[in-house]
Amino acid sequence: MPKGGIIVDTKQLDRLTIELKGFEKEVGEAAYHALNRTIDHVITQVGRIVPKEYAIKANDVKESFKGGIKRPSKNDLTASITSKGHTLSLAHFPHSPQMPPASGRKYKVKATIKRGSRKLINTEPKPFIAPTGAKSPDKVQYNVFRRLGKERLPITVIRTLSVPQMITNEKVAEQIQKAAQEKLDERLEHEITYRMTSINKNIKKG
């Protein structure tokens, strides 16, 4: 598997094209439907697999596919799914405290990025919780920041992994690739069987 990408083997499709010579139209239609079903399945599975490894919401994972899905057409069977996104701030992950404690009270910021691993955030200068200035209640109200120098300002949000990095983590990528390959093979077999059965029935009818 190439670093940074997940590739699904289409050798079964190539084999079917050779074995079913003369039925290229049916093979093409079968591949078209199988690829579309595989894309939907992969998106669902990525939204399930990634949050099992990282403490992130499935919706945050699926959002990364917006504008990155290329579905096949009957004239062009090329298909791909691309996850896009910058590194995420700690507001996307469970962290404590969630808002600044009482004035003057000392505290340490902890966060869970990977499931089962809660870690102290050790940046220099030390991290702190501060309001984001968001006006809408559905936006992130507080986040984890650090200063860029010894002065009070400027400050910057602390960021960690991006969703694409999570997806291409070796353990995660292997699960996704396996799910994609199994679904494509399963759907190809189903779609081909359906079309060959229909042709057979029509021949018997005369």
Secondary structure, DSSP 4 states (H G I P E B T S, - for coil): --TT------HHHHHHHHHTTT-HHHHHHHHHHHHHHHHHHHHHHHHHHHHHHBS--HHHHHHTTTT-EE---SS----EE-----PPBGGGS-EE-SS--STT-----EEEEETTEEEE---SSPPEEEE----STTS--EEEEEESSSSS--EEE-B---HHHHHTSHHHHHHHHHHHHHHHHHHHHHHHHHHHHHHHHHHHH-
